[in-house]
Amino acid sequence: MDRELVFELPNDLQCIEEAVEFVVGRCATCEETGRKLRFNFRVSFTEALANAMIYGNGRDPSKRVRVEVALRGSALKARVIDQGHGFDRTTVPDPTAPENIECPGGRGIFLMRKLMDEVHFNERGNAVTLVLRLPETESIRREASA
Amino acid sequence: MAFQVNRAGDVMVIDVDGQLIVGNRQELKQMILDQVESGERKFLVDFTHTGYIDSSGLGVLVSLSKKIREQGGELRLSTLNEDLRTLFELTKLDTLFRIADSREEGLKGF
């Protein structure tokens, strides 16, 4: 059973946890309850929403964040779009470099890339797509029950 | 309440219940900074009841650790599950913190 969710969030950091649990809960009902969804996706989706609100929308409470989630076949895709001007992701430093290890920030995109199977940014840099490949057995089970 | 503080001798033990993320990291930071201001120098953050931590949560632990070290103290971590430990390993923050397998081990020799 394929599933799609589309919604908008106010630019409020306090909304992130509830939004993450909402998406994970809706996907979990599709029988995917694996570790990657519980942990990798939760962390990465939180990062994407926080980046959109803080850096993309500049903490502007009048702006919004759009979320598009699609569970199709064996892939969960979550696209997070902010209303900002985008950013140059080539300038993001390596947070694991010795000179950066004690920096309080700069680990968000790094974690998304490490924890998700794919991470894509649009050219403008105001939308990120997270892709999580579901375990094959879960995908087969979902298809069989559809 | 996401954070519970208990004293164990001269160590302040903080339990993180739920998530440590961008939405509540400031609460933890201010709570520990207030304790530092009051003269506390030894802190153990325990993750027995923690679901996940994001980069903001990691960042607040890094900045608190630095601040506490500057004051001659130490911030230790304990009871990270496999997923949380992976986060620290991926970011190499396992090299920055003393991470104990249990609260009891974390309190040893503090």
gemmi code that builds the backbone of each chain (N, CA, C; Angstrom):
import gemmi

chains = {
    "A": [
        ("MET", (0.843, -1.187, 0.000), (0.000, 0.000, 0.000), (0.883, 1.243, 0.000)),
        ("ASP", (0.777, 2.036, -1.059), (1.531, 3.280, -1.111), (0.809, 4.338, -0.279)),
        ("ARG", (1.567, 5.326, 0.144), (0.970, 6.345, 0.996), (1.636, 7.687, 0.728)),
        ("GLU", (0.851, 8.743, 0.771), (1.402, 10.089, 0.605), (0.857, 10.999, 1.691)),
        ("LEU", (1.715, 11.857, 2.168), (1.312, 12.860, 3.156), (1.849, 14.200, 2.683)),
        ("VAL", (1.019, 15.197, 2.688), (1.476, 16.552, 2.358), (0.895, 17.496, 3.403)),
        ("PHE", (1.763, 18.284, 4.025), (1.255, 19.249, 5.003), (2.243, 20.401, 5.152)),
        ("GLU", (1.789, 21.446, 5.808), (2.647, 22.601, 6.077), (2.767, 22.813, 7.568)),
        ("LEU", (3.912, 23.309, 7.971), (4.143, 23.611, 9.380), (4.418, 25.093, 9.542)),
        ("PRO", (4.009, 25.667, 10.674), (4.453, 27.026, 10.974), (5.952, 26.988, 11.254)),
        ("ASN", (6.594, 28.127, 11.136), (8.052, 28.154, 11.353), (8.348, 28.207, 12.858)),
        ("ASP", (8.055, 27.095, 13.519), (8.146, 27.027, 14.979), (8.856, 25.731, 15.368)),
        ("LEU", (10.014, 25.865, 15.995), (10.821, 24.690, 16.358), (10.067, 23.740, 17.280)),
        ("GLN", (9.125, 24.270, 18.033), (8.373, 23.425, 18.965), (7.444, 22.453, 18.234)),
        ("CYS", (7.223, 22.684, 16.948), (6.332, 21.810, 16.175), (7.063, 20.585, 15.615)),
        ("ILE", (8.380, 20.597, 15.693), (9.146, 19.570, 14.992), (8.896, 18.169, 15.546)),
        ("GLU", (8.976, 18.033, 16.847), (8.845, 16.691, 17.428), (7.502, 16.057, 17.072)),
        ("GLU", (6.446, 16.859, 17.157), (5.120, 16.328, 16.851), (5.012, 15.951, 15.375)),
        ("ALA", (5.605, 16.775, 14.510), (5.562, 16.485, 13.072), (6.321, 15.190, 12.760)),
        ("VAL", (7.463, 15.006, 13.411), (8.253, 13.797, 13.190), (7.464, 12.564, 13.641)),
        ("GLU", (6.859, 12.657, 14.807), (6.099, 11.507, 15.315), (4.877, 11.225, 14.445)),
        ("PHE", (4.272, 12.277, 13.909), (3.115, 12.099, 13.027), (3.503, 11.295, 11.787)),
        ("VAL", (4.600, 11.708, 11.155), (5.029, 11.023, 9.922), (5.468, 9.592, 10.232)),
        ("VAL", (6.258, 9.431, 11.271), (6.725, 8.080, 11.615), (5.535, 7.190, 11.966)),
        ("GLY", (4.570, 7.760, 12.682), (3.390, 6.984, 13.051), (2.584, 6.551, 11.845)),
        ("ARG", (2.432, 7.431, 10.873), (1.669, 7.078, 9.674), (2.406, 6.031, 8.848)),
        ("CYS", (3.716, 6.109, 8.812), (4.492, 5.133, 8.037), (4.572, 3.804, 8.786)),
        ("ALA", (4.611, 3.878, 10.110), (4.686, 2.645, 10.897), (3.428, 1.810, 10.711)),
        ("THR", (2.286, 2.463, 10.478), (1.066, 1.687, 10.273), (1.129, 0.923, 8.963)),
        ("CYS", (2.070, 1.277, 8.121), (2.257, 0.548, 6.872), (3.236, -0.614, 7.080)),
        ("GLU", (3.360, -1.051, 8.300), (4.126, -2.227, 8.674), (5.630, -2.027, 8.680)),
        ("GLU", (6.103, -0.862, 8.329), (7.548, -0.613, 8.421), (7.846, -0.079, 9.816)),
        ("THR", (8.343, -0.904, 10.647), (8.619, -0.481, 12.019), (10.083, -0.685, 12.338)),
        ("GLY", (10.896, -0.716, 11.301), (12.308, -1.037, 11.485), (13.099, 0.053, 12.172)),
        ("ARG", (14.298, -0.337, 12.533), (15.207, 0.558, 13.246), (15.521, 1.814, 12.434)),
        ("LYS", (15.646, 1.636, 11.114), (16.018, 2.785, 10.285), (14.938, 3.864, 10.299)),
        ("LEU", (13.691, 3.416, 10.376), (12.616, 4.398, 10.458), (12.572, 5.003, 11.848)),
        ("ARG", (12.689, 4.178, 12.847), (12.596, 4.639, 14.237), (13.711, 5.623, 14.582)),
        ("PHE", (14.893, 5.352, 14.097), (16.015, 6.184, 14.518), (16.574, 7.045, 13.378)),
        ("ASN", (17.055, 6.406, 12.321), (17.702, 7.165, 11.240), (16.773, 8.222, 10.646)),
        ("PHE", (15.530, 7.820, 10.383), (14.612, 8.787, 9.777), (14.227, 9.880, 10.758)),
        ("ARG", (13.959, 9.494, 12.005), (13.578, 10.504, 13.005), (14.648, 11.595, 13.116)),
        ("VAL", (15.901, 11.162, 13.253), (16.986, 12.136, 13.405), (17.102, 12.998, 12.144)),
        ("SER", (17.112, 12.361, 10.995), (17.331, 13.086, 9.734), (16.184, 14.034, 9.408)),
        ("PHE", (14.971, 13.585, 9.646), (13.799, 14.428, 9.376), (13.790, 15.626, 10.329)),
        ("THR", (14.183, 15.378, 11.578), (14.307, 16.489, 12.542), (15.325, 17.506, 12.044)),
        ("GLU", (16.454, 17.015, 11.538), (17.497, 17.913, 11.012), (16.962, 18.742, 9.846)),
        ("ALA", (16.257, 18.077, 8.945), (15.750, 18.773, 7.751), (14.769, 19.869, 8.150)),
        ("LEU", (13.875, 19.558, 9.090), (12.893, 20.559, 9.523), (13.573, 21.707, 10.263)),
        ("ALA", (14.528, 21.387, 11.119), (15.229, 22.438, 11.869), (16.021, 23.338, 10.925)),
        ("ASN", (16.706, 22.744, 9.965), (17.458, 23.549, 8.991), (16.526, 24.482, 8.220)),
        ("ALA", (15.377, 23.938, 7.825), (14.418, 24.744, 7.061), (13.946, 25.943, 7.886)),
        ("MET", (13.654, 25.702, 9.148), (13.102, 26.774, 9.994), (14.172, 27.789, 10.415)),
        ("ILE", (15.357, 27.277, 10.766), (16.395, 28.165, 11.301), (17.157, 28.876, 10.184)),
        ("TYR", (17.689, 28.091, 9.252), (18.554, 28.677, 8.219), (17.763, 29.089, 6.979)),
        ("GLY", (16.847, 28.206, 6.551), (16.071, 28.524, 5.351), (15.156, 29.714, 5.568)),
        ("ASN", (14.283, 29.576, 6.561), (13.297, 30.638, 6.821), (13.802, 31.681, 7.808)),
        ("GLY", (15.033, 31.524, 8.256), (15.633, 32.545, 9.120), (14.857, 32.804, 10.403)),
        ("ARG", (14.207, 31.782, 10.933), (13.408, 31.874, 12.170), (12.241, 32.847, 12.036)),
        ("ASP", (11.876, 33.173, 10.829), (10.789, 34.128, 10.596), (9.450, 33.439, 10.873)),
        ("PRO", (8.718, 33.882, 11.913), (7.468, 33.194, 12.262), (6.361, 33.351, 11.226)),
        ("SER", (6.533, 34.265, 10.281), (5.493, 34.435, 9.257), (5.672, 33.432, 8.112)),
        ("LYS", (6.805, 32.745, 8.099), (7.053, 31.785, 7.013), (6.608, 30.384, 7.416)),
        ("ARG", (6.553, 29.505, 6.410), (6.079, 28.148, 6.650), (7.023, 27.135, 6.011)),
        ("VAL", (6.880, 25.894, 6.434), (7.675, 24.801, 5.876), (6.715, 23.759, 5.312)),
        ("ARG", (6.946, 23.391, 4.058), (6.091, 22.406, 3.409), (6.766, 21.029, 3.474)),
        ("VAL", (5.961, 20.017, 3.751), (6.487, 18.648, 3.853), (5.704, 17.744, 2.903)),
        ("GLU", (6.437, 16.985, 2.106), (5.808, 16.011, 1.205), (6.449, 14.660, 1.474)),
        ("VAL", (5.653, 13.717, 1.920), (6.175, 12.388, 2.239), (5.501, 11.372, 1.328)),
        ("ALA", (6.295, 10.490, 0.758), (5.732, 9.448, -0.110), (6.366, 8.117, 0.242)),
        ("LEU", (5.530, 7.148, 0.506), (5.992, 5.781, 0.757), (5.562, 4.950, -0.436)),
        ("ARG", (6.517, 4.600, -1.274), (6.195, 3.867, -2.508), (7.146, 2.695, -2.645)),
        ("GLY", (6.578, 1.521, -2.830), (7.432, 0.348, -2.972), (8.330, 0.208, -1.762)),
        ("SER", (9.606, 0.215, -1.999), (10.542, -0.008, -0.896), (11.246, 1.278, -0.486)),
        ("ALA", (10.687, 2.416, -0.868), (11.363, 3.674, -0.537), (10.432, 4.660, 0.149)),
        ("LEU", (10.950, 5.253, 1.207), (10.269, 6.354, 1.871), (11.000, 7.634, 1.491)),
        ("LYS", (10.267, 8.576, 0.891), (10.871, 9.850, 0.503), (10.190, 10.973, 1.261)),
        ("ALA", (10.990, 11.839, 1.852), (10.432, 13.001, 2.551), (11.106, 14.246, 2.009)),
        ("ARG", (10.303, 15.153, 1.490), (10.830, 16.401, 0.933), (10.430, 17.541, 1.853)),
        ("VAL", (11.377, 18.352, 2.227), (11.143, 19.482, 3.124), (11.530, 20.756, 2.376)),
        ("ILE", (10.561, 21.655, 2.251), (10.784, 22.858, 1.437), (10.568, 24.100, 2.305)),
        ("ASP", (11.547, 24.983, 2.317), (11.375, 26.226, 3.071), (11.158, 27.388, 2.101)),
        ("GLN", (10.943, 28.570, 2.648), (10.661, 29.742, 1.816), (11.865, 30.682, 1.747)),
        ("GLY", (13.038, 30.117, 2.001), (14.240, 30.933, 1.985), (14.895, 31.000, 0.618)),
        ("HIS", (16.079, 31.565, 0.595), (16.792, 31.768, -0.667), (17.777, 30.645, -0.965)),
        ("GLY", (17.825, 29.631, -0.105), (18.729, 28.531, -0.341), (20.119, 28.800, 0.212)),
        ("PHE", (20.994, 27.818, 0.079), (22.351, 27.967, 0.617), (23.323, 27.186, -0.260)),
        ("ASP", (24.592, 27.499, -0.097), (25.633, 26.823, -0.858), (26.162, 25.658, -0.020)),
        ("ARG", (25.704, 24.455, -0.358), (26.061, 23.301, 0.478), (27.513, 22.857, 0.285)),
        ("THR", (28.192, 23.403, -0.740), (29.598, 23.025, -0.938), (30.497, 23.675, 0.109)),
        ("THR", (29.951, 24.654, 0.837), (30.775, 25.366, 1.817), (30.621, 24.788, 3.232)),
        ("VAL", (29.842, 23.711, 3.356), (29.622, 23.126, 4.681), (30.879, 22.367, 5.112)),
        ("PRO", (31.504, 22.769, 6.223), (32.745, 22.105, 6.637), (32.502, 20.723, 7.248)),
        ("ASP", (33.547, 19.910, 7.282), (33.462, 18.569, 7.862), (33.458, 18.695, 9.390)),
        ("PRO", (32.333, 18.305, 10.038), (32.268, 18.491, 11.494), (33.160, 17.523, 12.264)),
        ("THR", (33.689, 16.511, 11.579), (34.548, 15.543, 12.278), (36.029, 15.921, 12.191)),
        ("ALA", (36.340, 16.988, 11.445), (37.732, 17.447, 11.374), (38.164, 17.934, 12.761)),
        ("PRO", (39.419, 17.681, 13.136), (39.872, 18.047, 14.489), (39.581, 19.496, 14.862)),
        ("GLU", (39.682, 20.402, 13.878), (39.457, 21.817, 14.199), (37.976, 22.141, 14.403)),
        ("ASN", (37.098, 21.206, 13.996), (35.659, 21.482, 14.129), (34.972, 20.653, 15.214)),
        ("ILE", (35.709, 19.729, 15.793), (35.072, 18.748, 16.678), (34.416, 19.405, 17.888)),
        ("GLU", (34.919, 20.544, 18.314), (34.330, 21.215, 19.472), (33.374, 22.344, 19.086)),
        ("CYS", (33.053, 22.423, 17.807), (32.062, 23.407, 17.376), (30.666, 22.911, 17.776)),
        ("PRO", (29.839, 23.784, 18.330), (28.509, 23.325, 18.734), (27.591, 23.011, 17.546)),
        ("GLY", (27.839, 23.622, 16.386), (26.948, 23.410, 15.249), (27.646, 22.749, 14.074)),
        ("GLY", (26.888, 22.576, 12.985), (27.488, 22.091, 11.751), (27.415, 20.594, 11.517)),
        ("ARG", (26.561, 19.887, 12.278), (26.484, 18.430, 12.119), (25.189, 17.973, 11.434)),
        ("GLY", (24.282, 18.884, 11.157), (22.966, 18.504, 10.649), (23.002, 17.805, 9.298)),
        ("ILE", (23.594, 18.454, 8.317), (23.650, 17.856, 6.968), (24.524, 16.600, 6.988)),
        ("PHE", (25.596, 16.648, 7.756), (26.474, 15.478, 7.903), (25.671, 14.271, 8.399)),
        ("LEU", (24.853, 14.474, 9.424), (24.071, 13.362, 9.970), (23.037, 12.858, 8.969)),
        ("MET", (22.385, 13.784, 8.276), (21.404, 13.355, 7.271), (22.071, 12.448, 6.237)),
        ("ARG", (23.246, 12.857, 5.788), (23.942, 12.078, 4.749), (24.400, 10.725, 5.278)),
        ("LYS", (24.761, 10.661, 6.533), (25.220, 9.403, 7.117), (24.069, 8.440, 7.417)),
        ("LEU", (22.924, 9.007, 7.798), (21.834, 8.168, 8.300), (20.814, 7.778, 7.231)),
        ("MET", (20.726, 8.566, 6.156), (19.756, 8.251, 5.107), (20.465, 7.558, 3.949)),
        ("ASP", (19.687, 6.877, 3.130), (20.283, 6.208, 1.969), (20.612, 7.212, 0.872)),
        ("GLU", (19.774, 8.237, 0.755), (20.052, 9.294, -0.230), (19.594, 10.631, 0.345)),
        ("VAL", (20.333, 11.678, 0.019), (19.932, 13.042, 0.380), (20.157, 13.913, -0.844)),
        ("HIS", (19.102, 14.590, -1.288), (19.213, 15.457, -2.465), (18.748, 16.871, -2.124)),
        ("PHE", (19.452, 17.853, -2.654), (19.024, 19.244, -2.524), (18.617, 19.739, -3.905)),
        ("ASN", (17.643, 20.636, -3.962), (17.343, 21.244, -5.252), (18.413, 22.300, -5.564)),
        ("GLU", (18.391, 22.774, -6.772), (19.450, 23.691, -7.205), (19.464, 24.972, -6.378)),
        ("ARG", (18.274, 25.458, -6.065), (18.187, 26.698, -5.281), (18.699, 26.499, -3.845)),
        ("GLY", (18.543, 25.269, -3.350), (19.033, 24.977, -1.998), (17.995, 25.220, -0.924)),
        ("ASN", (16.718, 25.329, -1.305), (15.680, 25.537, -0.287), (14.787, 24.312, -0.105)),
        ("ALA", (15.175, 23.195, -0.723), (14.409, 21.952, -0.562), (15.377, 20.783, -0.459)),
        ("VAL", (15.105, 19.918, 0.499), (15.925, 18.718, 0.651), (15.005, 17.499, 0.595)),
        ("THR", (15.474, 16.462, -0.082), (14.724, 15.216, -0.157), (15.525, 14.118, 0.528)),
        ("LEU", (14.901, 13.485, 1.495), (15.529, 12.372, 2.213), (14.932, 11.077, 1.674)),
        ("VAL", (15.779, 10.114, 1.390), (15.298, 8.821, 0.890), (15.799, 7.722, 1.805)),
        ("LEU", (14.852, 6.908, 2.256), (15.188, 5.769, 3.103), (14.702, 4.502, 2.418)),
        ("ARG", (15.611, 3.599, 2.162), (15.229, 2.307, 1.559), (14.767, 1.388, 2.670)),
        ("LEU", (13.556, 0.861, 2.514), (13.031, -0.021, 3.542), (13.633, -1.408, 3.377)),
        ("PRO", (13.744, -2.147, 4.449), (14.243, -3.505, 4.334), (13.376, -4.305, 3.362)),
        ("GLU", (14.006, -5.122, 2.548), (13.305, -5.861, 1.501), (12.143, -6.693, 2.053)),
        ("THR", (12.361, -7.319, 3.182), (11.312, -8.177, 3.742), (10.076, -7.361, 4.088)),
        ("GLU", (10.290, -6.119, 4.599), (9.154, -5.271, 4.939), (8.410, -4.868, 3.674)),
        ("SER", (9.174, -4.572, 2.628), (8.549, -4.163, 1.381), (7.693, -5.291, 0.810)),
        ("ILE", (8.235, -6.497, 0.821), (7.493, -7.656, 0.281), (6.224, -7.893, 1.097)),
        ("ARG", (6.363, -7.776, 2.424), (5.219, -8.013, 3.290), (4.117, -6.997, 3.015)),
        ("ARG", (4.521, -5.736, 2.770), (3.523, -4.719, 2.507), (2.807, -4.982, 1.182)),
        ("GLU", (3.591, -5.410, 0.176), (2.991, -5.690, -1.128), (2.032, -6.874, -1.030)),
        ("ALA", (2.407, -7.866, -0.249), (1.570, -9.052, -0.112), (0.254, -8.739, 0.585)),
        ("SER", (0.289, -7.760, 1.495), (-0.917, -7.445, 2.254), (-1.768, -6.383, 1.574)),
        ("ALA", (-1.254, -5.809, 0.477), (-1.984, -4.729, -0.189), (-3.196, -5.291, -0.931)),
    ],
    "B": [
        ("MET", (8.007, 16.622, 31.876), (9.353, 17.185, 32.089), (10.376, 16.296, 31.404)),
        ("ALA", (11.179, 16.838, 30.504), (12.119, 16.025, 29.738), (13.405, 15.737, 30.510)),
        ("PHE", (13.709, 16.581, 31.502), (14.977, 16.426, 32.209), (14.743, 16.329, 33.720)),
        ("GLN", (15.328, 15.303, 34.312), (15.230, 15.117, 35.756), (16.628, 15.216, 36.339)),
        ("VAL", (16.772, 16.013, 37.385), (18.079, 16.179, 38.009), (18.072, 15.537, 39.386)),
        ("ASN", (19.088, 14.724, 39.641), (19.259, 14.109, 40.955), (20.719, 14.218, 41.353)),
        ("ARG", (20.946, 14.357, 42.638), (22.325, 14.426, 43.115), (22.786, 13.047, 43.552)),
        ("ALA", (24.026, 12.680, 43.162), (24.664, 11.448, 43.635), (26.026, 11.872, 44.193)),
        ("GLY", (26.061, 12.108, 45.490), (27.282, 12.654, 46.087), (27.497, 14.065, 45.581)),
        ("ASP", (28.676, 14.308, 44.981), (28.909, 15.653, 44.434), (28.703, 15.696, 42.918)),
        ("VAL", (28.020, 14.685, 42.400), (27.740, 14.640, 40.962), (26.259, 14.941, 40.711)),
        ("MET", (26.013, 15.818, 39.769), (24.634, 16.082, 39.358), (24.302, 15.139, 38.207)),
        ("VAL", (23.300, 14.301, 38.397), (22.911, 13.326, 37.373), (21.640, 13.820, 36.690)),
        ("ILE", (21.715, 13.952, 35.384), (20.573, 14.450, 34.620), (20.049, 13.339, 33.713)),
        ("ASP", (18.792, 12.974, 33.891), (18.147, 11.989, 33.027), (17.427, 12.706, 31.896)),
        ("VAL", (17.672, 12.246, 30.675), (16.983, 12.810, 29.511), (15.850, 11.867, 29.132)),
        ("ASP", (14.641, 12.317, 29.367), (13.473, 11.475, 29.119), (12.820, 11.896, 27.803)),
        ("GLY", (12.922, 11.071, 26.789), (12.356, 11.424, 25.479), (13.456, 11.796, 24.508)),
        ("GLN", (13.328, 12.983, 23.919), (14.312, 13.386, 22.911), (15.155, 14.548, 23.430)),
        ("LEU", (16.359, 14.649, 22.901), (17.177, 15.850, 23.127), (17.386, 16.469, 21.747)),
        ("ILE", (16.546, 17.434, 21.436), (16.531, 17.965, 20.074), (16.415, 19.490, 20.104)),
        ("VAL", (16.317, 20.037, 18.915), (16.329, 21.494, 18.758), (15.241, 22.183, 19.588)),
        ("GLY", (14.131, 21.496, 19.814), (13.024, 22.108, 20.533), (13.222, 22.215, 22.036)),
        ("ASN", (14.112, 21.407, 22.626), (14.252, 21.446, 24.089), (15.698, 21.568, 24.573)),
        ("ARG", (16.644, 21.660, 23.628), (18.060, 21.697, 24.034), (18.365, 22.884, 24.939)),
        ("GLN", (17.677, 24.029, 24.686), (17.959, 25.232, 25.456), (17.598, 25.048, 26.921)),
        ("GLU", (16.560, 24.249, 27.134), (16.124, 23.968, 28.508), (17.222, 23.222, 29.273)),
        ("LEU", (17.821, 22.221, 28.622), (18.910, 21.467, 29.259), (20.117, 22.366, 29.484)),
        ("LYS", (20.423, 23.164, 28.471), (21.599, 24.033, 28.568), (21.463, 25.003, 29.745)),
        ("GLN", (20.312, 25.651, 29.831), (20.129, 26.633, 30.894), (20.133, 25.980, 32.271)),
        ("MET", (19.543, 24.786, 32.342), (19.480, 24.082, 33.620), (20.887, 23.749, 34.121)),
        ("ILE", (21.742, 23.259, 33.239), (23.104, 22.894, 33.650), (23.942, 24.141, 33.899)),
        ("LEU", (23.767, 25.153, 33.082), (24.519, 26.400, 33.309), (24.162, 27.024, 34.664)),
        ("ASP", (22.890, 26.911, 35.040), (22.475, 27.422, 36.356), (23.185, 26.656, 37.470)),
        ("GLN", (23.347, 25.345, 37.258), (24.034, 24.507, 38.260), (25.514, 24.882, 38.329)),
        ("VAL", (26.107, 25.145, 37.167), (27.522, 25.559, 37.133), (27.676, 26.882, 37.864)),
        ("GLU", (26.746, 27.764, 37.619), (26.754, 29.077, 38.275), (26.654, 28.924, 39.796)),
        ("SER", (25.940, 27.874, 40.213), (25.778, 27.624, 41.658), (26.977, 26.911, 42.271)),
        ("GLY", (27.961, 26.581, 41.434), (29.185, 25.972, 41.959), (29.345, 24.495, 41.675)),
        ("GLU", (28.352, 23.871, 41.009), (28.486, 22.439, 40.676), (29.503, 22.277, 39.552)),
        ("ARG", (30.287, 21.193, 39.630), (31.341, 20.994, 38.632), (31.318, 19.602, 37.988)),
        ("LYS", (30.570, 18.676, 38.557), (30.543, 17.309, 38.025), (29.133, 16.968, 37.548)),
        ("PHE", (29.065, 16.580, 36.289), (27.757, 16.301, 35.690), (27.793, 14.974, 34.928)),
        ("LEU", (26.745, 14.196, 35.114), (26.582, 12.954, 34.356), (25.213, 13.017, 33.679)),
        ("VAL", (25.212, 13.010, 32.347), (23.945, 12.995, 31.614), (23.657, 11.552, 31.217)),
        ("ASP", (22.516, 11.045, 31.686), (22.173, 9.637, 31.461), (21.069, 9.525, 30.409)),
        ("PHE", (21.280, 8.610, 29.453), (20.373, 8.484, 28.308), (19.564, 7.188, 28.316)),
        ("THR", (19.371, 6.630, 29.510), (18.606, 5.384, 29.612), (17.225, 5.504, 28.960)),
        ("HIS", (16.581, 6.650, 29.141), (15.200, 6.804, 28.664), (15.108, 7.750, 27.465)),
        ("THR", (16.177, 7.806, 26.671), (16.221, 8.740, 25.545), (15.931, 8.034, 24.229)),
        ("GLY", (15.053, 8.655, 23.424), (14.736, 8.088, 22.122), (15.780, 8.440, 21.082)),
        ("TYR", (15.941, 9.724, 20.827), (16.945, 10.134, 19.847), (17.476, 11.528, 20.166)),
        ("ILE", (18.616, 11.833, 19.579), (19.281, 13.123, 19.753), (19.563, 13.666, 18.358)),
        ("ASP", (19.322, 14.949, 18.150), (19.681, 15.521, 16.847), (20.978, 16.333, 16.971)),
        ("SER", (21.361, 16.985, 15.888), (22.646, 17.694, 15.904), (22.631, 18.856, 16.898)),
        ("SER", (21.457, 19.448, 17.121), (21.362, 20.522, 18.108), (21.597, 19.978, 19.514)),
        ("GLY", (21.061, 18.793, 19.774), (21.286, 18.151, 21.069), (22.750, 17.808, 21.270)),
        ("LEU", (23.374, 17.288, 20.215), (24.811, 16.999, 20.299), (25.584, 18.293, 20.543)),
        ("GLY", (25.183, 19.342, 19.826), (25.884, 20.618, 19.943), (25.807, 21.196, 21.338)),
        ("VAL", (24.665, 21.054, 21.981), (24.533, 21.612, 23.323), (25.398, 20.819, 24.311)),
        ("LEU", (25.531, 19.531, 24.090), (26.415, 18.735, 24.954), (27.870, 19.159, 24.762)),
        ("VAL", (28.241, 19.438, 23.510), (29.611, 19.884, 23.218), (29.901, 21.223, 23.900)),
        ("SER", (28.976, 22.159, 23.764), (29.229, 23.484, 24.341), (29.213, 23.434, 25.866)),
        ("LEU", (28.337, 22.616, 26.443), (28.308, 22.483, 27.900), (29.593, 21.831, 28.410)),
        ("SER", (30.056, 20.826, 27.705), (31.282, 20.134, 28.114), (32.457, 21.113, 28.151)),
        ("LYS", (32.527, 21.941, 27.118), (33.612, 22.925, 27.037), (33.531, 23.920, 28.195)),
        ("LYS", (32.334, 24.409, 28.426), (32.117, 25.397, 29.489), (32.488, 24.811, 30.859)),
        ("ILE", (32.064, 23.569, 31.086), (32.317, 22.921, 32.385), (33.811, 22.644, 32.557)),
        ("ARG", (34.462, 22.237, 31.482), (35.923, 22.006, 31.555), (36.660, 23.306, 31.870)),
        ("GLU", (36.202, 24.382, 31.282), (36.826, 25.688, 31.549), (36.704, 26.079, 33.024)),
        ("GLN", (35.683, 25.522, 33.676), (35.472, 25.814, 35.098), (36.128, 24.752, 35.987)),
        ("GLY", (36.912, 23.866, 35.367), (37.595, 22.831, 36.128), (36.766, 21.604, 36.424)),
        ("GLY", (35.644, 21.465, 35.743), (34.776, 20.313, 35.984), (34.756, 19.337, 34.827)),
        ("GLU", (33.768, 18.447, 34.838), (33.665, 17.451, 33.769), (32.204, 17.081, 33.542)),
        ("LEU", (31.875, 16.856, 32.280), (30.553, 16.345, 31.922), (30.744, 14.972, 31.295)),
        ("ARG", (30.143, 13.976, 31.906), (30.214, 12.617, 31.358), (28.843, 12.191, 30.848)),
        ("LEU", (28.843, 11.159, 30.025), (27.598, 10.616, 29.474), (27.495, 9.142, 29.850)),
        ("SER", (26.273, 8.655, 29.980), (26.118, 7.226, 30.287), (24.882, 6.632, 29.635)),
        ("THR", (24.935, 5.317, 29.475), (23.817, 4.475, 29.045), (23.249, 4.891, 27.690)),
        ("LEU", (24.128, 4.990, 26.719), (23.677, 5.237, 25.354), (23.314, 3.898, 24.714)),
        ("ASN", (22.131, 3.835, 24.089), (21.810, 2.594, 23.364), (22.649, 2.536, 22.082)),
        ("GLU", (22.470, 1.458, 21.347), (23.313, 1.238, 20.167), (23.172, 2.363, 19.144)),
        ("ASP", (21.944, 2.838, 18.941), (21.718, 3.911, 17.965), (22.393, 5.214, 18.410)),
        ("LEU", (22.215, 5.549, 19.670), (22.809, 6.797, 20.170), (24.330, 6.727, 20.132)),
        ("ARG", (24.852, 5.561, 20.479), (26.314, 5.420, 20.442), (26.822, 5.591, 19.004)),
        ("THR", (26.055, 5.084, 18.047), (26.430, 5.250, 16.636), (26.519, 6.728, 16.264)),
        ("LEU", (25.584, 7.529, 16.781), (25.623, 8.968, 16.504), (26.935, 9.587, 16.971)),
        ("PHE", (27.345, 9.214, 18.173), (28.582, 9.766, 18.725), (29.797, 9.267, 17.945)),
        ("GLU", (29.726, 8.028, 17.483), (30.849, 7.489, 16.706), (30.925, 8.145, 15.333)),
        ("LEU", (29.773, 8.308, 14.682), (29.752, 8.941, 13.347), (30.334, 10.344, 13.398)),
        ("THR", (29.995, 11.066, 14.441), (30.432, 12.464, 14.557), (31.784, 12.591, 15.266)),
        ("LYS", (32.320, 11.455, 15.678), (33.594, 11.394, 16.414), (33.522, 12.088, 17.770)),
        ("LEU", (32.312, 12.315, 18.236), (32.174, 12.930, 19.560), (32.458, 11.920, 20.669)),
        ("ASP", (32.560, 10.642, 20.288), (32.957, 9.649, 21.301), (34.396, 9.896, 21.751)),
        ("THR", (35.140, 10.692, 20.973), (36.518, 11.023, 21.374), (36.546, 12.222, 22.327)),
        ("LEU", (35.438, 12.924, 22.401), (35.396, 14.150, 23.200), (34.842, 13.899, 24.602)),
        ("PHE", (33.975, 12.874, 24.703), (33.309, 12.607, 25.973), (33.763, 11.280, 26.571)),
        ("ARG", (33.725, 11.219, 27.869), (33.839, 9.933, 28.535), (32.429, 9.347, 28.578)),
        ("ILE", (32.258, 8.196, 27.919), (30.934, 7.586, 27.796), (30.930, 6.254, 28.551)),
        ("ALA", (30.092, 6.169, 29.571), (30.026, 4.953, 30.387), (28.843, 4.087, 29.951)),
        ("ASP", (29.007, 2.779, 30.129), (27.933, 1.860, 29.739), (26.732, 1.948, 30.671)),
        ("SER", (26.967, 2.381, 31.905), (25.865, 2.477, 32.852), (26.059, 3.709, 33.731)),
        ("ARG", (25.000, 4.096, 34.409), (25.067, 5.236, 35.321), (26.080, 4.952, 36.438)),
        ("GLU", (26.054, 3.727, 36.950), (26.966, 3.359, 38.040), (28.414, 3.489, 37.586)),
        ("GLU", (28.686, 3.006, 36.377), (30.055, 3.099, 35.861), (30.453, 4.562, 35.658)),
        ("GLY", (29.501, 5.365, 35.217), (29.785, 6.773, 35.000), (30.127, 7.516, 36.280)),
        ("LEU", (29.534, 7.055, 37.360), (29.767, 7.723, 38.647), (31.084, 7.293, 39.293)),
        ("LYS", (31.613, 6.144, 38.837), (32.841, 5.619, 39.432), (34.015, 6.568, 39.189)),
        ("GLY", (34.723, 6.876, 40.234), (35.947, 7.655, 40.104), (35.737, 9.084, 39.668)),
        ("PHE", (34.523, 9.558, 39.791), (34.241, 10.940, 39.380), (34.849, 11.902, 40.408)),
    ],
}
model = gemmi.Model(1)
for chain_id, residues in chains.items():
    chain = gemmi.Chain(chain_id)
    for i, (resn, *xyz) in enumerate(residues, 1):
        res = gemmi.Residue()
        res.name, res.seqid = resn, gemmi.SeqId(i, " ")
        for name, pos in zip(("N", "CA", "C"), xyz):
            atom = gemmi.Atom()
            atom.name, atom.element = name, gemmi.Element(name[0])
            atom.pos, atom.b_iso = gemmi.Position(*pos), 0.0
            res.add_atom(atom)
        chain.add_residue(res)
    model.add_chain(chain)
structure = gemmi.Structure()
structure.add_model(model)
structure.setup_entities()
